[in-house]
Amino acid sequence: MAAKSDYYDILGVSKDATAQEIKTAYRKQALEWHPDRHKDDKENAEKRFKGVNEAYQILSDPQKRKAYDQFGHDAFSPGGMPRGAGQGPFSQAGRQGPFTYTYTSSGGPQAGFDFGDPFEIFSQFFGGASPFGGQRKPRYSITIDFMEAIEGVEKEVDIEGKKRKIKIPAGIYEGSRINFNDFILSVNIRPHRVFERDGADVFVKLTIPYSLAVLGGEIEVPTVDRDVKIRIKKGTQSGTMIRLRGKGAPRLRGRGKGDEYVRILVVVPQKLTKEQRKIVEKMKKKDL
């Protein structure tokens, strides 16, 4: 199999190109390789045009671009990531890759990672016409709350002047596309003030007092279902990651739920009483 071309080379930009430079280059290359401009070599033009779109979808997204800069095309191929690399939002979760992938038999990424539509640019420059003929379904987008994506939701939307009720399944991912009979819906998800998400896994930062980290004990932590109590071991270090099995988001394809990862952050007191200071001084002497 031939090696894939470098995405920066495809767009004709340097590796330190700004987001605006990447966007400008994408439009230029997409227009240049529009298949209608290469009717004598349409097959090659279609291939180049799709390559331009794929490059833009990676380089225009900060997370995907970071993964590509670090691992190249391996970042987006199954089993291609080096062991232990790119481990979730907190880099300690023991999971490989910054994205969740679902692959078809042909190896193409599906829901959970969206390369976008190579024909989106026609809406901007060519009135929505497709160079490959045929009718395209109209596309719409909707923005929902984080918990609506976790639990699933029914929404009433206005499609071509008609009110319609649509169901969005529990566990839907950011950027997922739902293919209805007569239109395609892209789903965007608002960030949550507490939770972060990577596929079916949920991540939480939990701040605990220094005394609890030293002595250990119980504390409540939020999950997408309800608060649960967890045990903090004696001598817990700041940055420790605790895994709560089955406390994540529903799996969009498959059974069960993902996990929740709790990252412990220890707060060191800035002001101490005289008694507390004496205790710390004793601890310091023992450390020496």
C-alpha positions in Angstrom: 0.0 0.0 0.0 1.4 3.4 -1.0 2.3 5.8 1.8 -0.2 8.6 2.4 0.9 12.1 1.5 1.7 14.6 4.3 -1.3 16.7 5.1 0.8 19.9 5.2 2.1 19.2 1.8 -1.3 18.5 0.4 -2.5 22.0 1.5 0.8 23.6 0.7 1.4 25.1 4.1 4.2 24.9 6.7 3.9 22.9 9.9 3.7 26.1 11.9 0.9 27.5 9.8 -1.9 29.4 11.6 -5.5 28.3 11.6 -6.4 31.1 9.1 -3.5 30.1 6.8 -4.8 26.5 6.8 -8.3 27.6 6.0 -7.2 29.9 3.2 -5.0 27.2 1.7 -7.9 24.7 2.0 -10.2 26.9 0.0 -7.6 27.6 -2.6 -6.7 23.9 -3.1 -10.4 22.8 -3.0 -11.2 25.2 -5.8 -8.2 24.2 -7.8 -9.0 20.5 -7.6 -12.8 20.9 -8.1 -13.6 18.0 -10.5 -15.7 20.2 -12.8 -12.4 22.0 -13.6 -10.7 18.8 -14.6 -13.3 17.0 -16.8 -10.5 15.5 -18.8 -9.0 13.9 -15.7 -11.9 13.7 -13.4 -10.8 10.6 -11.5 -7.6 12.1 -10.4 -9.3 15.4 -9.5 -11.8 13.6 -7.3 -9.0 11.9 -5.5 -7.0 15.1 -5.0 -10.2 16.9 -3.9 -11.0 14.3 -1.3 -7.4 14.4 -0.1 -7.5 18.2 0.4 -10.7 17.8 2.4 -9.2 15.1 4.6 -6.1 17.1 5.3 -8.2 20.2 6.2 -10.4 18.2 8.6 -7.3 17.0 10.5 -5.3 20.2 10.5 -8.2 22.5 11.3 -9.0 20.7 14.5 -6.4 21.5 17.3 -6.6 18.0 18.9 -6.4 16.1 15.7 -3.6 18.3 14.5 -1.7 17.8 17.7 -2.1 14.0 17.3 -1.0 14.1 13.7 2.1 16.2 14.5 3.1 13.7 17.1 2.2 10.4 15.4 1.5 11.2 11.7 -1.1 9.0 10.0 -0.7 6.3 12.6 -2.8 8.5 14.9 -5.8 7.7 12.8 -5.3 4.1 12.0 -6.4 1.1 14.2 -3.5 -0.2 16.2 -1.2 2.4 14.9 -0.6 4.4 18.0 2.5 3.6 20.1 1.6 2.0 23.4 0.8 4.4 26.1 0.7 7.4 23.7 -2.1 10.0 23.7 -3.8 8.6 26.7 -7.1 10.6 27.1 -7.5 14.2 28.2 -5.4 13.6 31.4 -2.7 11.5 29.8 -2.8 8.9 32.6 -6.0 7.0 31.8 -4.2 3.9 30.3 -6.1 4.3 27.0 -4.5 4.6 23.5 -5.3 7.5 21.2 -7.1 10.8 21.7 -10.2 9.7 19.7 -12.7 6.9 19.7 -12.8 5.0 16.4 -15.3 2.7 14.8 -14.0 1.1 11.6 -15.9 -0.5 8.8 -14.4 -3.5 6.9 -12.8 -1.0 4.5 -11.0 0.7 7.4 -12.9 4.0 7.1 -13.7 5.9 10.4 -17.3 6.2 11.3 -19.3 7.9 14.1 -17.0 9.3 16.8 -14.5 10.6 14.3 -15.7 12.6 11.4 -13.6 13.4 8.3 -16.4 15.7 7.1 -18.0 15.9 3.8 -15.8 16.6 0.7 -18.8 18.3 -0.9 -19.4 20.9 1.9 -17.3 23.4 0.0 -19.8 23.4 -2.9 -22.3 25.1 -0.6 -19.9 28.0 -0.3 -18.6 28.3 -3.8 -20.8 26.4 -6.2 -24.3 26.7 -4.8 -24.4 23.2 -3.4 -24.0 21.4 -6.8 -22.2 18.0 -6.7 -19.7 17.2 -9.4 -20.7 13.5 -9.2 -24.4 14.2 -10.1 -27.5 13.1 -8.1 -29.4 14.9 -5.3 -27.8 15.5 -2.0 -29.8 15.4 1.2 -30.1 18.8 2.9 -27.9 19.1 5.9 -28.8 20.7 9.3 -27.0 21.0 12.6 -28.2 21.1 16.2 -26.5 22.0 19.4 -27.4 20.1 22.6 -26.3 20.1 26.2 -23.7 17.6 27.5 -26.2 15.7 29.6 -28.7 15.6 26.7 -26.0 13.8 24.7 -25.4 11.4 27.6 -29.0 10.6 28.3 -30.5 11.0 24.8 -33.2 13.6 24.0 -36.1 14.3 21.8 -36.1 17.7 20.1 -38.6 19.6 18.0 -36.9 21.2 15.0 -38.0 23.3 12.0 -37.1 21.5 8.8 -38.0 23.3 5.6 -40.8 25.2 7.4 -42.2 22.1 9.1 -42.1 21.2 12.8 -40.6 17.8 13.3 -39.7 15.7 16.4 -36.4 13.9 16.2 -34.8 11.5 18.6 -31.1 11.8 19.4 -29.8 8.6 20.9 -28.0 8.4 24.3 -24.3 8.5 24.1 -24.1 10.6 20.9 -20.6 11.9 20.1 -19.6 15.5 19.2 -19.7 15.8 15.4 -21.8 12.7 14.9 -24.1 12.7 11.9 -27.6 11.2 12.0 -28.9 10.1 8.6 -32.7 10.6 8.5 -34.8 9.6 5.5 -34.8 13.1 3.9 -32.0 15.0 5.7 -28.7 14.6 7.6 -28.3 16.1 11.0 -24.9 17.0 12.5 -24.8 17.1 16.3 -22.7 19.6 18.3 -22.4 19.3 22.1 -22.0 22.2 24.6 -19.0 21.7 27.0 -19.8 20.8 30.6 -18.5 22.8 33.5 -17.5 19.6 35.4 -17.2 16.7 32.9 -14.9 16.1 29.9 -15.5 13.2 27.6 -13.5 10.9 25.3 -15.9 8.5 23.5 -17.8 6.6 26.2 -15.3 7.6 28.9 -15.9 10.6 31.2 -13.2 12.6 33.0 -13.5 14.6 36.2 -11.0 16.7 38.2 -11.5 16.4 42.0 -9.9 18.8 44.4 -9.3 17.4 47.9 -7.7 19.0 51.0 -4.2 18.2 52.0 -5.3 16.5 55.2 -7.5 14.1 53.3 -4.6 13.2 50.9 -2.3 12.6 53.9 -4.7 10.7 56.2 -7.1 9.2 53.7 -10.8 8.9 53.9 -14.0 9.1 51.9 -15.3 11.8 49.6 -18.1 12.2 47.2 -17.4 12.6 43.5 -19.9 13.5 40.7 -20.8 11.1 37.9 -23.2 11.5 35.0 -25.8 9.5 37.0 -25.3 10.7 40.6 -22.7 11.5 43.2 -20.9 8.5 44.5 -18.5 8.0 47.4 -14.9 7.0 46.7 -12.1 6.0 49.1 -9.0 8.1 49.1 -5.9 6.1 50.2 -3.4 7.5 52.8 -0.6 9.4 51.1 -2.5 9.9 47.9 -0.4 12.1 45.5 -1.7 15.0 43.5 -2.4 13.8 39.9 -3.5 10.3 41.0 -6.1 8.8 38.6 -9.0 6.7 40.0 -11.1 4.6 37.6 -14.8 4.1 38.2 -15.9 1.2 36.1 -19.2 1.6 34.2 -19.8 5.2 35.4 -19.2 6.8 32.0 -21.4 7.5 29.0 -23.6 4.9 27.3 -21.9 3.3 24.4 -23.5 4.5 21.2 -22.7 1.2 19.5 -22.7 -1.7 21.8 -23.8 -2.5 25.4 -23.0 -0.9 28.7 -21.2 2.2 29.6 -17.7 3.6 29.5 -15.7 4.4 32.7 -15.2 7.6 34.6 -11.7 8.7 35.4 -11.2 10.9 38.5 -8.0 12.9 38.6 -7.1 13.9 42.2 -5.7 17.4 42.8 -4.4 18.1 46.3 -4.7 21.6 47.7 -1.8 22.7 49.8 -2.8 25.3 52.5 -1.3 28.7 52.1 -1.9 29.8 55.7 -1.2 27.7 58.8 -1.9 28.1 62.5 1.0 28.0 64.9 0.0 24.4 65.8 -0.2 23.3 62.2 3.2 25.0 61.5 4.8 23.1 64.4 3.5 19.8 63.0 4.8 20.6 59.5 8.2 21.5 60.9 8.3 18.1 62.7 7.4 16.4 59.4 10.2 18.4 57.7 12.8 17.3 60.2 11.8 13.6 59.8 12.0 14.0 56.0 15.6 15.3 56.4 
